């Protein structure tokens, strides 16, 4: 699997890739996504950004932002510190 693939439900980002960015094992990434420790946001580009999406992952005061095309190829990548975000709880929006 490449770092990002596209499915009928949207983008699928490889846990090994995220683990290498955040410095943890892929199993930790999976567990933290399930329990809400890692949160994410996907934004679809409009106007001059049409055909791209911005995927942002938040973990432990850091964010990873990826700008990808509609095939999942990474066009831009950045990582930066962020303020602590509230933890997502299952069953709550």
Buried (B, 14 or more C-beta within 10 A) or exposed (E): EEBBEBEEEEBBBBBEBBBBBBEBEBEBBBBBBEEBBBBBEEEEBEEEEEEBBBBBBBBEEBBBBBBBBEEBEBEEEEEEEEEEEEEBEEEEE
